[in-house]
Amino acid sequence: MPSDATRAMVTEAARLGQSFPVHGAVNEFRLEVEKRTAAWRVSEGVPTTVTVPTDVRADIVNHVARETFEARIGRLPTAPELAAEVSRLSRQPSTACAGFDMTFTPVKSVSALWAIAPRDVAEAIERAHDAAVDDALRFLEDEALYSRAGHAGVRQIDVRGFIAASFTHRDSRAGDPNLHTHVAIANKVVETRYPSPAQTRRSGSTPPSDPSSTRSD
């Protein structure tokens, strides 16, 4: 950044793309089940703190799932279809993954030698370990890192650059020598590589004008 950078320039340089999506903690199915269990308590004249019997709750769940299936498909479900519908509707809401914690650890003999070796040898081992971590991250960037664009991330596109921070630790939780590096990788990328205009025309798609509209996996 230039020394006379404006606030707008600083803000633009610090952007990390769109915010991670925040999904609701509950879905309509769960709300409907809770509403009907509350109605059951009222009809039975029991306090709201009373646990609904397992068979009663299962019956309510099946009724709600059956109604949902019929509204979606247009017919009543078979027994296997009802079980699958209950499983689908009971699934926990999706959560956005903000990042990954990767750990790079050499074999134990390396840490043992590093711990007892003269200082110059220990430093050489650390340099070799750091180089190995760099090589692993470079491989991941070249072979596994990509981003998505378009509706529901339908397009997979190449990218350049992790956004990450590394931390080297020198022992295990038990206190024995254990040279290893944690790399906290944000679910963001430095730069997207969009197809050329010719490739774009052939594929019939249009690259987004704002790179922050993409997300990484």
N, C-alpha and C positions, 0 to 999 in steps of 0.2 A: 504494500500500500504506500502511495506517496505521502510525504509528510504533511501536505496540504489537503489531504483527502477530506471530502465533505461527509456530513452525517449520512447522506443517502448512499454514498459509495461504501462506507463502512457497513451500513445495514445490509446492502446487497451482497458484499463479500462474506458476511457472516451467516447468510441464509442457509438453512439445512433442508430446504424443500417444504412440502406440505406437512402439516401436523399429523401425527399418528391418529388413526380413527379410534374413537371411544365408543364401544358398543354398550347397549343397555344391559343392566345386570339380569333382567328377567325378560321373558318373552310373553306373548299373548296367551300361549297355552298354559304356562305356569300361573299366570294371573287368573285365568278362567278356572283352573283347578282349585286355586285357593278360594276364589269366590264361592264355588259350589261346596267346598268343605265348610266354609263359614256358614252357608245356608243350612247345611246338614246339622251343625251344632245348634242353630236357632230352632230348627224343626224338632230336634230331640230334647231341647231345653237344657243343654249342658253348657257349662262355662266355656269361654273362648280359649282357656288354657288347657282344656282337655284334648288329649291326642286322639285324632280320628283313627278308629280301628283300621288295621291294614287292609282287610277285605273291603271295607267301605271306600277307602281311598283308592284302592285298585279299581273298583267299579266306577268311581267318578273319573279316574284317569282314562279308562277304556271308553267311557261314554263320550268324553270330550274328544279323544283321538278319533273315534268312529265318526263323529259329526264333522271333524276337520277333514278327514279323508273323503267323506261323501261330498262335502262342499268343493273339494279340490279336484276329485276324479269324476264325480257324478254317479257313483254307485256305492253300496256298502262294501267294506273290505272283507276279505277272507281272514281266517284266523292268523295265518302267517303275515298277511299284509297289515293287520291291526297291530301285531307285535312290532313290525318294522316301523309303523307310524308312531307308536308310543316311543320307541327308541329315538327316532328322528326328532320328535318334538321335545323330548326330555333332555336332549343334548345341551351342554353348557353353551352359553353365547360365545361367539368368536371373540378373541382378544388380539390386539395388535402386538406384534413382536418388536420391541424397541431395539433389540440388539442381541448379541451372542457373546458368551464368555468362553474363549478357547484357551486351552492349557497345553503348553509344549514342554514335555519333560524328557530328558535323555534317559538312557538305561541307568540303573542304579550304580553300576560300576563307575560310570562317568562322575556322578556326584561324590562317590566315595573317594576317587582319585583327586577330584577337585578340592575336597575338604582337607586332605593331608599333604597335598603337593606344595612345593616351594611356591612363593608368591608369583614368580614369572610364569611357572607352569599353570598355576590356577588361573591367572589372567588370560593365558592362551586358550585354556578350556572355555572360559566365559566368552571369549571372542568367537570361538568356534560354535558355541551354543547360540549366540546372537545371530551369527551368519546363517545357521540352520533355520532359526525362526524366520529370518528375512526370506530365505528361499521358500519356506512353506507358505508364507503369506503371498509371495509373488506367484507361486503356483495356483493358489486359490483365486487370486485376482485374474489370472489368465484363463483358468479353466472352469471356475465355479461362480464367479461374481457376475451378476447381471441385474437388470432392472426391468420393470414392466411399465407399459403405458397403454392408454386406451381404456375403454369401458371394462371394468373388473379386471384390469391388468392383462388384457387379452394378448398384447404384443410383448414379446421378450426382446430386449435390446442390450447390446454390449455397453460396458461402462469402463471407466478408468478410475481406480483409486478407492481404497478403503478409507473410512473415517474411523480411526481406532486409537486406543491408548494402551501401551504395554507396561507391565509391572513385573520385574524379576524378583522372585523370592528365593531364599537360600536354605530353607529347611521345611520339613513337613510339620503337620500338626503335632506329631509325636516328638518333635525336636531333633530328629536325625537329619544329616545333610541331605538335601533334596533340591538341587538346582533346577528351577523351572520358571517359565514365563507365562503369565496370564495376559491375554490380549482381549480387551473389551472392544468389540466391533459394533459400531452403530449400524442400524438397519437403514443406512443412507449411503450414497455414493458421491464421489467428488465430481464426476463428470459423466454424462451420458454420451454414447456414440451413436447418433442417428444414422439411418441408411442414407446413401447419396440420393439426390433428387431423381436420378434414373431408376434406382432401386425402389424408391417410394412410388413412382408412377407405375412401375410394373406390378407392385403389390397392391396398388389401388388404395393405399392408406396415406394418411397425412400425419407427419410427425408433429407432436405438440409444440407450440411456440414457447412454452415455459418449461424448462427442464425440471422445475420444482414440482411439476404435475406427475412425475414418475415416482415409483417407490421401488426399493430394492428388496431382495429376498435372501 
